[in-house]
Amino acid sequence: MSDLDDSIGKILLELQKDDPDTFKKLMKKALDENPELFDDTIEQENKQIDEYNNKIDEYNKNIDNE
């Protein structure tokens, strides 16, 4: 099962990089359907990731505008 878990993890990481909006929707659906899989630590980490992604988006917009 660990090979499957690793593969799913890699797919999710790629999705997070390539399509963060879809990744957020998928994670929200997973949280809604299986809240027991998520604890406060994961939610805090996701908030930090979202904040970091927002900073990157702002930085990229600034570069595009220059």
PDB file with SEQRES, HELIX, SHEET and CRYST1 records, atoms N, CA, C and O in Angstrom:
SEQRES   1 A   66  MET SER ASP LEU ASP ASP SER ILE GLY LYS ILE LEU LEU          
SEQRES   2 A   66  GLU LEU GLN LYS ASP ASP PRO ASP THR PHE LYS LYS LEU          
SEQRES   3 A   66  MET LYS LYS ALA LEU ASP GLU ASN PRO GLU LEU PHE ASP          
SEQRES   4 A   66  ASP THR ILE GLU GLN GLU ASN LYS GLN ILE ASP GLU TYR          
SEQRES   5 A   66  ASN ASN LYS ILE ASP GLU TYR ASN LYS ASN ILE ASP ASN          
SEQRES   6 A   66  GLU                                                          
HELIX    1 AA1 SER A    2  ASP A   18  1                                  17    
HELIX    2 AA2 PRO A   20  GLU A   33  1                                  14    
HELIX    3 AA3 PRO A   35  LEU A   37  5                                   3    
HELIX    4 AA4 ASP A   40  ASN A   65  1                                  26    
CRYST1    1.000    1.000    1.000  90.00  90.00  90.00 P 1           1          
ATOM      1  N   MET A   1       0.812  -1.191   0.000  1.00  0.00           N  
ATOM      2  CA  MET A   1       0.000   0.000   0.000  1.00  0.00           C  
ATOM      3  C   MET A   1       0.856   1.256   0.000  1.00  0.00           C  
ATOM      4  O   MET A   1       0.398   2.307  -0.448  1.00  0.00           O  
ATOM      5  N   SER A   2       2.085   1.175   0.489  1.00  0.00           N  
ATOM      6  CA  SER A   2       2.907   2.378   0.569  1.00  0.00           C  
ATOM      7  C   SER A   2       3.287   2.886  -0.818  1.00  0.00           C  
ATOM      8  O   SER A   2       3.430   4.094  -1.003  1.00  0.00           O  
ATOM      9  N   ASP A   3       3.456   1.986  -1.811  1.00  0.00           N  
ATOM     10  CA  ASP A   3       3.735   2.441  -3.172  1.00  0.00           C  
ATOM     11  C   ASP A   3       2.558   3.241  -3.720  1.00  0.00           C  
ATOM     12  O   ASP A   3       2.742   4.259  -4.387  1.00  0.00           O  
ATOM     13  N   LEU A   4       1.360   2.773  -3.434  1.00  0.00           N  
ATOM     14  CA  LEU A   4       0.169   3.496  -3.856  1.00  0.00           C  
ATOM     15  C   LEU A   4       0.087   4.848  -3.157  1.00  0.00           C  
ATOM     16  O   LEU A   4      -0.219   5.859  -3.790  1.00  0.00           O  
ATOM     17  N   ASP A   5       0.358   4.870  -1.856  1.00  0.00           N  
ATOM     18  CA  ASP A   5       0.346   6.124  -1.110  1.00  0.00           C  
ATOM     19  C   ASP A   5       1.367   7.100  -1.668  1.00  0.00           C  
ATOM     20  O   ASP A   5       1.077   8.288  -1.805  1.00  0.00           O  
ATOM     21  N   ASP A   6       2.566   6.611  -1.992  1.00  0.00           N  
ATOM     22  CA  ASP A   6       3.605   7.465  -2.569  1.00  0.00           C  
ATOM     23  C   ASP A   6       3.169   8.025  -3.913  1.00  0.00           C  
ATOM     24  O   ASP A   6       3.387   9.202  -4.202  1.00  0.00           O  
ATOM     25  N   SER A   7       2.556   7.184  -4.732  1.00  0.00           N  
ATOM     26  CA  SER A   7       2.095   7.627  -6.051  1.00  0.00           C  
ATOM     27  C   SER A   7       1.016   8.691  -5.924  1.00  0.00           C  
ATOM     28  O   SER A   7       1.038   9.700  -6.630  1.00  0.00           O  
ATOM     29  N   ILE A   8       0.076   8.458  -5.024  1.00  0.00           N  
ATOM     30  CA  ILE A   8      -0.994   9.441  -4.809  1.00  0.00           C  
ATOM     31  C   ILE A   8      -0.406  10.743  -4.283  1.00  0.00           C  
ATOM     32  O   ILE A   8      -0.820  11.825  -4.699  1.00  0.00           O  
ATOM     33  N   GLY A   9       0.544  10.643  -3.381  1.00  0.00           N  
ATOM     34  CA  GLY A   9       1.194  11.841  -2.845  1.00  0.00           C  
ATOM     35  C   GLY A   9       1.889  12.639  -3.932  1.00  0.00           C  
ATOM     36  O   GLY A   9       1.793  13.865  -3.958  1.00  0.00           O  
ATOM     37  N   LYS A  10       2.587  11.959  -4.829  1.00  0.00           N  
ATOM     38  CA  LYS A  10       3.272  12.641  -5.933  1.00  0.00           C  
ATOM     39  C   LYS A  10       2.274  13.313  -6.860  1.00  0.00           C  
ATOM     40  O   LYS A  10       2.492  14.439  -7.308  1.00  0.00           O  
ATOM     41  N   ILE A  11       1.181  12.622  -7.147  1.00  0.00           N  
ATOM     42  CA  ILE A  11       0.143  13.193  -8.007  1.00  0.00           C  
ATOM     43  C   ILE A  11      -0.448  14.448  -7.361  1.00  0.00           C  
ATOM     44  O   ILE A  11      -0.656  15.456  -8.036  1.00  0.00           O  
ATOM     45  N   LEU A  12      -0.716  14.385  -6.067  1.00  0.00           N  
ATOM     46  CA  LEU A  12      -1.273  15.547  -5.373  1.00  0.00           C  
ATOM     47  C   LEU A  12      -0.295  16.712  -5.356  1.00  0.00           C  
ATOM     48  O   LEU A  12      -0.709  17.859  -5.525  1.00  0.00           O  
ATOM     49  N   LEU A  13       0.987  16.446  -5.158  1.00  0.00           N  
ATOM     50  CA  LEU A  13       1.983  17.512  -5.183  1.00  0.00           C  
ATOM     51  C   LEU A  13       2.061  18.177  -6.554  1.00  0.00           C  
ATOM     52  O   LEU A  13       2.162  19.400  -6.650  1.00  0.00           O  
ATOM     53  N   GLU A  14       2.013  17.375  -7.609  1.00  0.00           N  
ATOM     54  CA  GLU A  14       2.018  17.922  -8.963  1.00  0.00           C  
ATOM     55  C   GLU A  14       0.762  18.746  -9.223  1.00  0.00           C  
ATOM     56  O   GLU A  14       0.829  19.818  -9.824  1.00  0.00           O  
ATOM     57  N   LEU A  15      -0.376  18.246  -8.771  1.00  0.00           N  
ATOM     58  CA  LEU A  15      -1.628  18.973  -8.939  1.00  0.00           C  
ATOM     59  C   LEU A  15      -1.579  20.293  -8.182  1.00  0.00           C  
ATOM     60  O   LEU A  15      -2.056  21.314  -8.677  1.00  0.00           O  
ATOM     61  N   GLN A  16      -1.008  20.275  -6.991  1.00  0.00           N  
ATOM     62  CA  GLN A  16      -0.926  21.501  -6.205  1.00  0.00           C  
ATOM     63  C   GLN A  16      -0.085  22.541  -6.935  1.00  0.00           C  
ATOM     64  O   GLN A  16      -0.421  23.726  -6.920  1.00  0.00           O  
ATOM     65  N   LYS A  17       0.996  22.119  -7.571  1.00  0.00           N  
ATOM     66  CA  LYS A  17       1.851  23.044  -8.315  1.00  0.00           C  
ATOM     67  C   LYS A  17       1.186  23.519  -9.595  1.00  0.00           C  
ATOM     68  O   LYS A  17       1.198  24.711  -9.903  1.00  0.00           O  
ATOM     69  N   ASP A  18       0.604  22.585 -10.344  1.00  0.00           N  
ATOM     70  CA  ASP A  18       0.093  22.877 -11.676  1.00  0.00           C  
ATOM     71  C   ASP A  18      -1.296  23.511 -11.677  1.00  0.00           C  
ATOM     72  O   ASP A  18      -1.601  24.334 -12.539  1.00  0.00           O  
ATOM     73  N   ASP A  19      -2.127  23.138 -10.729  1.00  0.00           N  
ATOM     74  CA  ASP A  19      -3.516  23.622 -10.704  1.00  0.00           C  
ATOM     75  C   ASP A  19      -3.972  23.789  -9.257  1.00  0.00           C  
ATOM     76  O   ASP A  19      -4.747  22.977  -8.750  1.00  0.00           O  
ATOM     77  N   PRO A  20      -3.490  24.846  -8.590  1.00  0.00           N  
ATOM     78  CA  PRO A  20      -3.803  25.003  -7.165  1.00  0.00           C  
ATOM     79  C   PRO A  20      -5.294  25.132  -6.864  1.00  0.00           C  
ATOM     80  O   PRO A  20      -5.741  24.736  -5.787  1.00  0.00           O  
ATOM     81  N   ASP A  21      -6.065  25.679  -7.798  1.00  0.00           N  
ATOM     82  CA  ASP A  21      -7.508  25.805  -7.554  1.00  0.00           C  
ATOM     83  C   ASP A  21      -8.185  24.440  -7.488  1.00  0.00           C  
ATOM     84  O   ASP A  21      -8.999  24.186  -6.600  1.00  0.00           O  
ATOM     85  N   THR A  22      -7.849  23.578  -8.417  1.00  0.00           N  
ATOM     86  CA  THR A  22      -8.410  22.227  -8.411  1.00  0.00           C  
ATOM     87  C   THR A  22      -7.941  21.471  -7.181  1.00  0.00           C  
ATOM     88  O   THR A  22      -8.712  20.725  -6.575  1.00  0.00           O  
ATOM     89  N   PHE A  23      -6.674  21.661  -6.806  1.00  0.00           N  
ATOM     90  CA  PHE A  23      -6.144  21.009  -5.618  1.00  0.00           C  
ATOM     91  C   PHE A  23      -6.936  21.428  -4.383  1.00  0.00           C  
ATOM     92  O   PHE A  23      -7.285  20.588  -3.554  1.00  0.00           O  
ATOM     93  N   LYS A  24      -7.221  22.729  -4.258  1.00  0.00           N  
ATOM     94  CA  LYS A  24      -7.988  23.212  -3.107  1.00  0.00           C  
ATOM     95  C   LYS A  24      -9.386  22.600  -3.076  1.00  0.00           C  
ATOM     96  O   LYS A  24      -9.874  22.199  -2.019  1.00  0.00           O  
ATOM     97  N   LYS A  25     -10.033  22.531  -4.257  1.00  0.00           N  
ATOM     98  CA  LYS A  25     -11.372  21.938  -4.326  1.00  0.00           C  
ATOM     99  C   LYS A  25     -11.335  20.467  -3.918  1.00  0.00           C  
ATOM    100  O   LYS A  25     -12.190  19.998  -3.168  1.00  0.00           O  
ATOM    101  N   LEU A  26     -10.340  19.753  -4.418  1.00  0.00           N  
ATOM    102  CA  LEU A  26     -10.205  18.336  -4.100  1.00  0.00           C  
ATOM    103  C   LEU A  26      -9.968  18.118  -2.611  1.00  0.00           C  
ATOM    104  O   LEU A  26     -10.568  17.229  -2.008  1.00  0.00           O  
ATOM    105  N   MET A  27      -9.096  18.925  -2.017  1.00  0.00           N  
ATOM    106  CA  MET A  27      -8.807  18.790  -0.594  1.00  0.00           C  
ATOM    107  C   MET A  27     -10.022  19.173   0.246  1.00  0.00           C  
ATOM    108  O   MET A  27     -10.276  18.557   1.281  1.00  0.00           O  
ATOM    109  N   LYS A  28     -10.777  20.189  -0.191  1.00  0.00           N  
ATOM    110  CA  LYS A  28     -11.984  20.573   0.550  1.00  0.00           C  
ATOM    111  C   LYS A  28     -13.007  19.443   0.507  1.00  0.00           C  
ATOM    112  O   LYS A  28     -13.648  19.140   1.513  1.00  0.00           O  
ATOM    113  N   LYS A  29     -13.158  18.819  -0.668  1.00  0.00           N  
ATOM    114  CA  LYS A  29     -14.097  17.709  -0.787  1.00  0.00           C  
ATOM    115  C   LYS A  29     -13.655  16.543   0.106  1.00  0.00           C  
ATOM    116  O   LYS A  29     -14.479  15.916   0.773  1.00  0.00           O  
ATOM    117  N   ALA A  30     -12.359  16.262   0.113  1.00  0.00           N  
ATOM    118  CA  ALA A  30     -11.846  15.184   0.967  1.00  0.00           C  
ATOM    119  C   ALA A  30     -12.097  15.497   2.434  1.00  0.00           C  
ATOM    120  O   ALA A  30     -12.460  14.611   3.208  1.00  0.00           O  
ATOM    121  N   LEU A  31     -11.904  16.747   2.816  1.00  0.00           N  
ATOM    122  CA  LEU A  31     -12.146  17.159   4.196  1.00  0.00           C  
ATOM    123  C   LEU A  31     -13.621  17.035   4.557  1.00  0.00           C  
ATOM    124  O   LEU A  31     -13.962  16.570   5.645  1.00  0.00           O  
ATOM    125  N   ASP A  32     -14.501  17.455   3.634  1.00  0.00           N  
ATOM    126  CA  ASP A  32     -15.939  17.366   3.893  1.00  0.00           C  
ATOM    127  C   ASP A  32     -16.409  15.916   4.024  1.00  0.00           C  
ATOM    128  O   ASP A  32     -17.240  15.597   4.874  1.00  0.00           O  
ATOM    129  N   GLU A  33     -15.868  15.044   3.172  1.00  0.00           N  
ATOM    130  CA  GLU A  33     -16.323  13.657   3.165  1.00  0.00           C  
ATOM    131  C   GLU A  33     -15.639  12.798   4.228  1.00  0.00           C  
ATOM    132  O   GLU A  33     -16.212  11.811   4.689  1.00  0.00           O  
ATOM    133  N   ASN A  34     -14.410  13.168   4.621  1.00  0.00           N  
ATOM    134  CA  ASN A  34     -13.645  12.360   5.573  1.00  0.00           C  
ATOM    135  C   ASN A  34     -12.917  13.243   6.577  1.00  0.00           C  
ATOM    136  O   ASN A  34     -11.687  13.281   6.579  1.00  0.00           O  
ATOM    137  N   PRO A  35     -13.643  13.948   7.421  1.00  0.00           N  
ATOM    138  CA  PRO A  35     -12.980  14.881   8.347  1.00  0.00           C  
ATOM    139  C   PRO A  35     -12.037  14.188   9.329  1.00  0.00           C  
ATOM    140  O   PRO A  35     -11.129  14.818   9.871  1.00  0.00           O  
ATOM    141  N   GLU A  36     -12.251  12.901   9.556  1.00  0.00           N  
ATOM    142  CA  GLU A  36     -11.386  12.192  10.494  1.00  0.00           C  
ATOM    143  C   GLU A  36      -9.962  12.047   9.969  1.00  0.00           C  
ATOM    144  O   GLU A  36      -9.039  11.791  10.743  1.00  0.00           O  
ATOM    145  N   LEU A  37      -9.778  12.210   8.666  1.00  0.00           N  
ATOM    146  CA  LEU A  37      -8.440  12.108   8.093  1.00  0.00           C  
ATOM    147  C   LEU A  37      -7.596  13.354   8.331  1.00  0.00           C  
ATOM    148  O   LEU A  37      -6.375  13.337   8.169  1.00  0.00           O  
ATOM    149  N   PHE A  38      -8.259  14.417   8.710  1.00  0.00           N  
ATOM    150  CA  PHE A  38      -7.582  15.693   8.876  1.00  0.00           C  
ATOM    151  C   PHE A  38      -7.629  16.119  10.336  1.00  0.00           C  
ATOM    152  O   PHE A  38      -8.654  15.996  11.007  1.00  0.00           O  
ATOM    153  N   ASP A  39      -6.518  16.611  10.801  1.00  0.00           N  
ATOM    154  CA  ASP A  39      -6.503  17.165  12.142  1.00  0.00           C  
ATOM    155  C   ASP A  39      -6.086  18.626  12.061  1.00  0.00           C  
ATOM    156  O   ASP A  39      -5.842  19.140  10.969  1.00  0.00           O  
ATOM    157  N   ASP A  40      -6.000  19.298  13.198  1.00  0.00           N  
ATOM    158  CA  ASP A  40      -5.683  20.720  13.214  1.00  0.00           C  
ATOM    159  C   ASP A  40      -4.327  21.024  12.599  1.00  0.00           C  
ATOM    160  O   ASP A  40      -4.151  22.070  11.975  1.00  0.00           O  
ATOM    161  N   THR A  41      -3.377  20.131  12.767  1.00  0.00           N  
ATOM    162  CA  THR A  41      -2.039  20.359  12.229  1.00  0.00           C  
ATOM    163  C   THR A  41      -2.078  20.471  10.716  1.00  0.00           C  
ATOM    164  O   THR A  41      -1.447  21.358  10.140  1.00  0.00           O  
ATOM    165  N   ILE A  42      -2.807  19.586  10.077  1.00  0.00           N  
ATOM    166  CA  ILE A  42      -2.888  19.609   8.621  1.00  0.00           C  
ATOM    167  C   ILE A  42      -3.585  20.874   8.150  1.00  0.00           C  
ATOM    168  O   ILE A  42      -3.164  21.483   7.166  1.00  0.00           O  
ATOM    169  N   GLU A  43      -4.643  21.277   8.839  1.00  0.00           N  
ATOM    170  CA  GLU A  43      -5.340  22.495   8.455  1.00  0.00           C  
ATOM    171  C   GLU A  43      -4.430  23.710   8.588  1.00  0.00           C  
ATOM    172  O   GLU A  43      -4.453  24.594   7.732  1.00  0.00           O  
ATOM    173  N   GLN A  44      -3.642  23.765   9.631  1.00  0.00           N  
ATOM    174  CA  GLN A  44      -2.701  24.873   9.811  1.00  0.00           C  
ATOM    175  C   GLN A  44      -1.646  24.862   8.718  1.00  0.00           C  
ATOM    176  O   GLN A  44      -1.287  25.915   8.190  1.00  0.00           O  
ATOM    177  N   GLU A  45      -1.150  23.687   8.376  1.00  0.00           N  
ATOM    178  CA  GLU A  45      -0.166  23.589   7.302  1.00  0.00           C  
ATOM    179  C   GLU A  45      -0.773  24.024   5.977  1.00  0.00           C  
ATOM    180  O   GLU A  45      -0.113  24.712   5.199  1.00  0.00           O  
ATOM    181  N   ASN A  46      -2.007  23.641   5.705  1.00  0.00           N  
ATOM    182  CA  ASN A  46      -2.665  24.041   4.472  1.00  0.00           C  
ATOM    183  C   ASN A  46      -2.860  25.550   4.417  1.00  0.00           C  
ATOM    184  O   ASN A  46      -2.714  26.151   3.353  1.00  0.00           O  
ATOM    185  N   LYS A  47      -3.187  26.169   5.548  1.00  0.00           N  
ATOM    186  CA  LYS A  47      -3.318  27.620   5.584  1.00  0.00           C  
ATOM    187  C   LYS A  47      -1.988  28.284   5.278  1.00  0.00           C  
ATOM    188  O   LYS A  47      -1.947  29.284   4.560  1.00  0.00           O  
ATOM    189  N   GLN A  48      -0.900  27.743   5.811  1.00  0.00           N  
ATOM    190  CA  GLN A  48       0.422  28.291   5.529  1.00  0.00           C  
ATOM    191  C   GLN A  48       0.767  28.126   4.055  1.00  0.00           C  
ATOM    192  O   GLN A  48       1.341  29.027   3.444  1.00  0.00           O  
ATOM    193  N   ILE A  49       0.422  26.992   3.489  1.00  0.00           N  
ATOM    194  CA  ILE A  49       0.667  26.754   2.066  1.00  0.00           C  
ATOM    195  C   ILE A  49      -0.151  27.728   1.227  1.00  0.00           C  
ATOM    196  O   ILE A  49       0.360  28.287   0.256  1.00  0.00           O  
ATOM    197  N   ASP A  50      -1.418  27.937   1.591  1.00  0.00           N  
ATOM    198  CA  ASP A  50      -2.260  28.887   0.873  1.00  0.00           C  
ATOM    199  C   ASP A  50      -1.674  30.298   0.936  1.00  0.00           C  
ATOM    200  O   ASP A  50      -1.645  31.004  -0.071  1.00  0.00           O  
ATOM    201  N   GLU A  51      -1.210  30.706   2.111  1.00  0.00           N  
ATOM    202  CA  GLU A  51      -0.608  32.025   2.259  1.00  0.00           C  
ATOM    203  C   GLU A  51       0.639  32.144   1.387  1.00  0.00           C  
ATOM    204  O   GLU A  51       0.847  33.161   0.725  1.00  0.00           O  
ATOM    205  N   TYR A  52       1.459  31.109   1.390  1.00  0.00           N  
ATOM    206  CA  TYR A  52       2.667  31.106   0.570  1.00  0.00           C  
ATOM    207  C   TYR A  52       2.307  31.180  -0.914  1.00  0.00           C  
ATOM    208  O   TYR A  52       2.921  31.939  -1.664  1.00  0.00           O  
ATOM    209  N   ASN A  53       1.311  30.396  -1.340  1.00  0.00           N  
ATOM    210  CA  ASN A  53       0.883  30.418  -2.739  1.00  0.00           C  
ATOM    211  C   ASN A  53       0.341  31.786  -3.127  1.00  0.00           C  
ATOM    212  O   ASN A  53       0.575  32.249  -4.244  1.00  0.00           O  
ATOM    213  N   ASN A  54      -0.382  32.443  -2.215  1.00  0.00           N  
ATOM    214  CA  ASN A  54      -0.894  33.778  -2.495  1.00  0.00           C  
ATOM    215  C   ASN A  54       0.247  34.777  -2.671  1.00  0.00           C  
ATOM    216  O   ASN A  54       0.185  35.646  -3.540  1.00  0.00           O  
ATOM    217  N   LYS A  55       1.289  34.653  -1.847  1.00  0.00           N  
ATOM    218  CA  LYS A  55       2.452  35.535  -1.984  1.00  0.00           C  
ATOM    219  C   LYS A  55       3.131  35.315  -3.330  1.00  0.00           C  
ATOM    220  O   LYS A  55       3.555  36.270  -3.981  1.00  0.00           O  
ATOM    221  N   ILE A  56       3.231  34.069  -3.740  1.00  0.00           N  
ATOM    222  CA  ILE A  56       3.842  33.768  -5.037  1.00  0.00           C  
ATOM    223  C   ILE A  56       2.992  34.344  -6.168  1.00  0.00           C  
ATOM    224  O   ILE A  56       3.529  34.907  -7.122  1.00  0.00           O  
ATOM    225  N   ASP A  57       1.664  34.205  -6.065  1.00  0.00           N  
ATOM    226  CA  ASP A  57       0.772  34.766  -7.079  1.00  0.00           C  
ATOM    227  C   ASP A  57       0.933  36.279  -7.170  1.00  0.00           C  
ATOM    228  O   ASP A  57       0.992  36.833  -8.268  1.00  0.00           O  
ATOM    229  N   GLU A  58       1.004  36.953  -6.016  1.00  0.00           N  
ATOM    230  CA  GLU A  58       1.184  38.400  -6.009  1.00  0.00           C  
ATOM    231  C   GLU A  58       2.521  38.778  -6.640  1.00  0.00           C  
ATOM    232  O   GLU A  58       2.598  39.724  -7.424  1.00  0.00           O  
ATOM    233  N   TYR A  59       3.571  38.037  -6.297  1.00  0.00           N  
ATOM    234  CA  TYR A  59       4.892  38.304  -6.860  1.00  0.00           C  
ATOM    235  C   TYR A  59       4.864  38.132  -8.382  1.00  0.00           C  
ATOM    236  O   TYR A  59       5.396  38.962  -9.119  1.00  0.00           O  
ATOM    237  N   ASN A  60       4.240  37.049  -8.837  1.00  0.00           N  
ATOM    238  CA  ASN A  60       4.147  36.809 -10.285  1.00  0.00           C  
ATOM    239  C   ASN A  60       3.346  37.895 -10.989  1.00  0.00           C  
ATOM    240  O   ASN A  60       3.701  38.294 -12.098  1.00  0.00           O  
ATOM    241  N   LYS A  61       2.281  38.377 -10.376  1.00  0.00           N  
ATOM    242  CA  LYS A  61       1.483  39.459 -10.964  1.00  0.00           C  
ATOM    243  C   LYS A  61       2.328  40.717 -11.066  1.00  0.00           C  
ATOM    244  O   LYS A  61       2.263  41.425 -12.071  1.00  0.00           O  
ATOM    245  N   ASN A  62       3.123  41.007 -10.036  1.00  0.00           N  
ATOM    246  CA  ASN A  62       3.977  42.180 -10.069  1.00  0.00           C  
ATOM    247  C   ASN A  62       4.997  42.090 -11.184  1.00  0.00           C  
ATOM    248  O   ASN A  62       5.280  43.083 -11.855  1.00  0.00           O  
ATOM    249  N   ILE A  63       5.546  40.912 -11.384  1.00  0.00           N  
ATOM    250  CA  ILE A  63       6.527  40.719 -12.473  1.00  0.00           C  
ATOM    251  C   ILE A  63       5.836  40.887 -13.821  1.00  0.00           C  
ATOM    252  O   ILE A  63       6.388  41.515 -14.725  1.00  0.00           O  
ATOM    253  N   ASP A  64       4.641  40.335 -13.964  1.00  0.00           N  
ATOM    254  CA  ASP A  64       3.901  40.455 -15.230  1.00  0.00           C  
ATOM    255  C   ASP A  64       3.559  41.911 -15.538  1.00  0.00           C  
ATOM    256  O   ASP A  64       3.536  42.308 -16.703  1.00  0.00           O  
ATOM    257  N   ASN A  65       3.296  42.704 -14.509  1.00  0.00           N  
ATOM    258  CA  ASN A  65       2.916  44.098 -14.705  1.00  0.00           C  
ATOM    259  C   ASN A  65       4.100  45.002 -15.032  1.00  0.00           C  
ATOM    260  O   ASN A  65       3.916  46.121 -15.512  1.00  0.00           O  
ATOM    261  N   GLU A  66       5.306  44.522 -14.776  1.00  0.00           N  
ATOM    262  CA  GLU A  66       6.491  45.357 -15.042  1.00  0.00           C  
ATOM    263  C   GLU A  66       6.882  45.348 -16.476  1.00  0.00           C  
ATOM    264  O   GLU A  66       7.855  45.999 -16.855  1.00  0.00           O  
TER     265      GLU A  66                                                      
END                                                                             
